[in-house]
Amino acid sequence: MATCPVLQKERVFQSGAYAYRIPALLYLPRQRTLLAFAEKRVSKKDEHAELIVLRRGSYDSSAHQVQWHAQEVVAEAQLEGHRSMNPSPLYDKKTGTLFLFFIAVPRDVSEQHQLFTRVNVTRFCQVTSMDHGKSWSPARDLTGPATGPAYKEWATFAVGPGHCLQLHNGAQSLVVPAYAYRKPPALGRPHPFAFCFLSHDHGHTWERGNFVAQDTLECQVAEVGGAGQRVVYLNARSLLRARVQAKSTNDGLDFQETQSVGKLVEPPHGCQGSVVSFPSPPAGSGSSAQWLLYSHPTDPEQRANLGAYLNTQPPGAAAWSEPMLLAKGPCAYSDLQSLGIGPDGSPQFGCLYEAGNYDEIVFLMFTLKQAFPAECAAR
């Protein structure tokens, strides 16, 4: 597997007195600003999460470098007596509202405890900012209206983590990827199902989409296609040793053509991954209007060797490329963002990912031509 050269590689969060996990990345192009979110934890254990923290990055387009600023705590993103988890940011380009979605779980209550007791105590929350993350609203608990009566049918659930999606439909709908562990009718083990929360009024009200398939967990979505044939593409963690993908033609409410993608391997128990769409480079006839880029550990036996995969004919499962290695060694969760055009004239990307034994969260910046020179040369 070839290694991708990069424009920049920099540690953004370093574990020490506290641990940092679950990266989420958002790019605000007009402000040339990157927002890097993570969970601040007392230890690496999920049940020891505390708060969501943020580092702001200023992108210098002439030097093609990001200058990262001091760490901030998003103090508003919490409910009393709860820990805040799974940062999932979204910027509404129509209203200028920056959303940070997250889940709030009572302190010291683990996901496994909820699965064992079959008692769902997780809350779906948001904070918003009108000044690009410099200040935040009080937390809003969306759980009841968003989940409806299904809440009692779940052992637990979560959103994200990682970036969410605004669609280019008439309502410019907001899509928040999620998954829930559904309780079977008889006593038995709950199984996870991916789905999406949807808003058609810029986040004022929310509805719950329908489930994708059993044993799908953390997922991300991207919009591909053009006018009249717009598709919401979903890529989900699974327990099948390969990723599961599906597509929706009604803006994420229902997903069809669910399939396991053998090229996109999963380690035992799976791992979160990230996917973004971006305008394809100029090309001749037969080119898709948008391509997909996906990041995930490439080792099928362990969380190691972070790779990027390219799909030039989305959402075709067979069109995924072989991976290009972004970083060697242990790795886990990641989040991608499209950063416009890079210094070599090809699309540019940022990737925020967990490195080592969850010891640090690192930012990488690279171009499509650096990662996939053959595909760019063929254009």
C-alpha positions in Angstrom: 0.0 0.0 0.0 1.5 3.3 -1.1 1.9 6.1 1.5 0.3 9.5 0.7 2.5 12.6 1.0 0.8 15.4 3.0 0.7 19.2 3.2 0.6 19.2 6.9 0.5 16.8 9.9 0.0 18.2 13.4 -1.1 17.0 16.8 -4.3 18.8 17.8 -5.2 17.0 21.1 -2.6 15.2 23.3 -3.6 12.8 26.1 -1.9 13.3 29.5 -3.8 14.4 32.6 -6.9 13.9 30.5 -7.6 11.7 27.6 -9.1 12.9 24.3 -11.2 10.8 22.0 -13.9 10.9 19.2 -12.7 13.6 16.7 -15.1 15.7 14.7 -14.0 18.3 12.1 -15.9 21.1 10.4 -14.7 23.6 7.8 -16.2 27.1 7.4 -14.9 28.2 3.9 -15.9 31.9 4.1 -14.1 32.3 7.4 -11.3 30.0 6.3 -11.7 28.3 9.7 -11.5 24.7 10.8 -13.2 23.6 14.0 -11.8 20.5 15.6 -13.9 18.9 18.4 -13.2 16.0 20.7 -14.4 14.5 24.0 -12.3 15.4 27.0 -12.2 12.3 29.4 -10.8 11.5 32.8 -9.5 8.2 31.3 -9.8 6.5 27.9 -13.0 4.7 28.9 -16.2 5.8 27.3 -18.0 6.1 30.7 -15.2 8.6 31.8 -16.1 11.2 29.2 -16.8 14.6 30.6 -17.0 17.5 28.2 -16.6 18.5 24.6 -13.6 20.7 23.7 -12.8 22.7 20.6 -9.7 24.0 18.9 -10.0 26.6 16.1 -7.7 26.4 13.1 -7.1 29.4 10.7 -6.3 28.2 7.2 -3.7 30.2 5.4 -4.4 29.7 1.7 -1.1 31.2 0.5 1.0 28.9 2.8 -1.4 26.0 2.6 -1.1 25.5 6.4 -3.5 25.6 9.3 -2.6 27.5 12.4 -4.2 25.9 15.4 -5.3 28.1 18.4 -5.7 27.3 22.1 -8.1 24.7 23.3 -11.6 25.8 24.5 -14.3 24.0 26.4 -17.8 24.1 24.9 -19.2 24.5 28.4 -22.8 25.0 27.2 -22.8 21.5 25.6 -23.8 19.6 28.7 -26.8 18.6 30.8 -26.4 18.6 34.6 -25.3 15.3 35.9 -24.5 14.0 32.5 -21.4 13.4 30.4 -21.2 14.8 26.9 -20.3 12.5 24.0 -20.2 12.1 20.2 -19.6 15.7 18.9 -21.4 16.0 15.6 -21.1 19.5 14.0 -23.1 21.0 11.2 -23.1 24.5 9.6 -26.4 25.7 8.1 -25.3 27.8 5.1 -28.7 29.4 4.7 -29.2 30.7 8.2 -25.5 31.0 9.3 -26.3 28.8 12.3 -23.5 26.5 13.6 -25.0 23.4 15.3 -23.1 21.1 17.6 -25.2 17.9 18.2 -24.1 15.5 21.0 -25.5 12.9 23.3 -25.7 13.3 27.1 -25.5 10.2 29.2 -25.8 10.1 33.1 -22.3 10.0 34.6 -20.9 6.5 35.1 -23.7 4.8 33.1 -22.0 2.9 30.3 -23.5 1.8 27.0 -23.0 -1.8 28.1 -25.1 -1.1 31.2 -27.9 0.3 29.1 -27.8 -2.8 26.8 -27.8 -5.1 29.8 -30.6 -3.4 31.7 -32.5 -2.5 28.5 -33.2 1.0 30.0 -32.5 3.9 27.7 -31.2 7.0 29.5 -29.4 8.7 26.6 -30.4 12.2 25.5 -30.1 13.8 22.1 -29.0 17.4 22.5 -27.7 20.5 20.6 -26.1 23.8 21.1 -25.9 26.5 18.4 -23.7 29.4 17.6 -24.3 32.5 15.4 -20.6 33.7 15.5 -18.9 30.6 14.1 -18.3 28.9 17.5 -17.0 31.8 19.5 -20.1 31.7 21.8 -22.9 29.1 22.2 -26.5 28.9 23.2 -27.7 26.9 26.2 -28.2 23.2 25.5 -31.4 22.1 24.0 -32.7 18.6 24.6 -34.2 17.3 21.4 -34.9 13.8 22.6 -38.7 13.6 23.0 -39.8 15.4 19.8 -37.0 13.7 17.7 -37.4 10.1 18.9 -41.1 10.0 19.7 -42.4 6.7 21.2 -39.5 4.8 19.7 -37.3 6.0 22.6 -38.8 3.3 24.9 -38.2 0.6 22.3 -34.4 1.3 22.3 -31.9 0.1 24.9 -29.7 3.1 23.9 -28.8 5.2 20.9 -26.2 7.8 19.7 -25.6 10.4 17.0 -22.6 10.6 14.8 -19.9 11.1 15.7 -18.4 13.5 13.2 -19.7 16.0 10.7 -23.4 16.0 9.7 -24.9 17.1 6.3 -27.0 19.9 4.8 -28.8 18.9 1.6 -29.1 20.9 -1.5 -32.9 20.3 -1.7 -35.5 23.0 -1.6 -35.8 22.9 2.1 -32.0 22.6 2.5 -32.7 19.8 5.0 -30.4 18.9 7.9 -29.3 15.3 8.3 -27.8 13.9 11.5 -26.6 10.3 11.3 -27.4 8.1 14.2 -27.9 4.5 15.4 -30.1 2.8 18.0 -30.0 -0.6 19.8 -33.5 -1.9 19.3 -35.0 -4.2 22.0 -36.4 -7.4 20.6 -40.0 -8.3 21.5 -38.8 -11.2 23.8 -35.9 -10.9 26.2 -32.8 -11.1 24.1 -29.8 -9.1 23.0 -30.6 -5.7 21.5 -29.2 -5.2 18.0 -27.9 -1.8 16.5 -29.6 -0.2 13.5 -28.3 2.9 11.7 -30.7 5.7 10.7 -30.9 9.5 10.5 -32.6 12.4 12.3 -34.0 14.9 9.8 -35.0 18.6 9.9 -36.7 20.4 7.0 -37.0 23.8 8.8 -33.3 24.6 9.7 -33.3 22.7 13.0 -36.5 24.0 14.5 -38.2 20.6 14.4 -36.9 17.1 13.9 -38.2 13.7 12.7 -36.7 10.2 12.9 -35.9 8.4 9.6 -36.3 4.7 9.1 -33.7 2.1 10.0 -31.1 0.9 7.5 -30.3 -2.7 8.5 -29.6 -4.8 11.5 -26.0 -4.7 12.9 -25.2 -1.3 11.5 -23.8 1.3 13.9 -22.0 4.6 13.7 -22.5 6.1 10.2 -21.9 9.2 8.1 -23.8 10.5 5.1 -22.9 12.4 1.9 -24.9 13.8 -1.0 -24.1 12.6 -4.5 -25.8 13.0 -7.9 -27.3 16.1 -9.4 -30.7 17.8 -9.9 -33.4 15.2 -10.4 -31.2 12.3 -9.3 -29.9 13.4 -5.9 -29.0 10.6 -3.6 -28.1 10.5 0.1 -25.3 8.0 0.5 -24.8 6.3 3.9 -21.7 4.4 5.0 -22.0 2.5 8.3 -19.8 0.6 10.7 -20.9 -3.0 10.9 -20.1 -6.3 12.7 -19.8 -8.1 9.3 -16.0 -7.5 8.9 -16.9 -5.1 6.0 -18.6 -1.7 5.9 -22.3 -1.5 5.0 -23.6 1.1 2.6 -27.0 2.2 1.4 -28.7 5.0 -0.5 -31.8 7.2 -0.1 -33.7 8.9 -2.8 -36.0 10.8 -0.3 -33.4 12.8 1.6 -32.5 10.2 4.2 -35.9 9.1 5.4 -35.6 5.6 3.8 -32.6 3.8 2.6 -32.5 1.1 -0.1 -29.9 -1.2 -1.7 -28.2 -2.0 1.5 -25.0 -4.0 0.8 -21.9 -5.1 2.5 -18.8 -3.6 0.8 -16.0 -6.1 0.8 -13.3 -3.6 -0.3 -14.0 -1.5 2.8 -12.8 -3.9 5.5 -13.7 -3.7 9.2 -11.5 -5.0 12.1 -13.1 -7.2 14.7 -16.0 -5.3 16.3 -15.7 -2.6 13.6 -14.6 1.0 13.8 -16.1 4.4 13.0 -15.2 5.8 9.6 -15.8 9.1 7.7 -17.1 9.9 4.2 -17.4 13.2 2.2 -18.5 14.0 -1.3 -16.8 16.7 -3.4 -17.0 18.0 -7.0 -15.1 15.7 -9.3 -12.2 17.2 -11.2 -12.9 18.4 -14.7 -13.2 15.5 -17.1 -14.8 14.2 -20.2 -18.1 12.4 -20.7 -19.2 9.7 -18.3 -17.8 11.5 -15.2 -19.9 11.6 -12.0 -20.6 15.1 -10.8 -19.4 14.2 -7.3 -16.9 11.7 -6.0 -16.6 10.2 -2.6 -13.6 10.0 -0.2 -13.7 7.7 2.8 -11.2 7.3 5.7 -10.9 4.2 8.0 -8.3 1.8 9.4 -7.2 -0.5 6.5 -6.0 -3.5 8.6 -8.7 -6.2 8.8 -7.4 -7.6 12.0 -6.9 -4.5 14.2 -7.4 -0.7 14.3 -4.3 0.2 12.4 -2.9 2.0 9.2 -5.3 4.8 8.4 -6.3 4.8 4.8 -8.2 6.9 2.3 -10.4 5.2 -0.4 -11.8 7.0 -3.5 -15.1 6.3 -5.3 -15.3 8.0 -8.7 -18.7 6.4 -9.6 -20.8 6.7 -6.4 -22.7 5.1 -4.9 -21.4 2.0 -6.7 -19.9 -0.5 -4.3 -17.6 -1.9 -6.8 -16.1 1.5 -7.7 -14.2 1.9 -4.4 -10.4 2.1 -5.0 -7.7 0.4 -3.1 -6.7 2.4 -0.1 -3.9 5.0 0.0 -2.1 5.0 3.4 -2.5 8.2 5.3 -0.8 7.2 8.5 1.0 4.0 9.7 0.5 2.4 13.0 -2.5 2.2 15.5 -5.4 4.5 14.6 -9.2 4.5 15.1 -11.9 7.1 14.6 -11.5 9.9 12.0 -13.4 12.7 10.4 -12.9 14.2 6.9 -13.7 17.6 5.4 -13.4 18.9 1.9 -11.2 22.1 1.9 -11.7 23.4 -1.7 -8.8 23.3 -4.2 -5.2 22.7 -3.1 -1.9 24.1 -4.3 -1.6 21.5 -7.0 -5.0 22.4 -8.5 -6.8 19.3 -7.2 -9.4 19.0 -4.4 -7.9 19.3 -0.9 -9.0 17.5 2.3 -8.5 17.7 6.0 -8.6 14.6 8.2 -8.8 14.6 12.0 -8.0 11.1 13.4 -7.1 9.2 16.6 -3.5 8.0 16.6 -1.5 5.6 18.8 -3.2 3.8 21.6 -5.8 6.7 21.7 -2.9 8.9 22.9 -3.4 11.8 20.5 -5.7 13.3 17.9 -3.9 14.4 14.7 -4.8 16.7 11.8 -3.7 15.8 8.3 -4.1 17.9 5.2 -3.6 16.5 1.7 -4.8 16.8 -1.9 -6.5 14.3 -4.2 -3.5 14.4 -6.5 -1.2 13.5 -3.6 -3.4 10.6 -2.5 -4.6 9.3 -5.9 -2.2 10.5 -8.6 -3.2 7.9 -11.2 -6.9 8.9 -11.0 -6.0 12.6 -11.3 -3.6 11.9 -14.2 -6.4 10.1 -16.1 -8.6 13.2 -16.0 
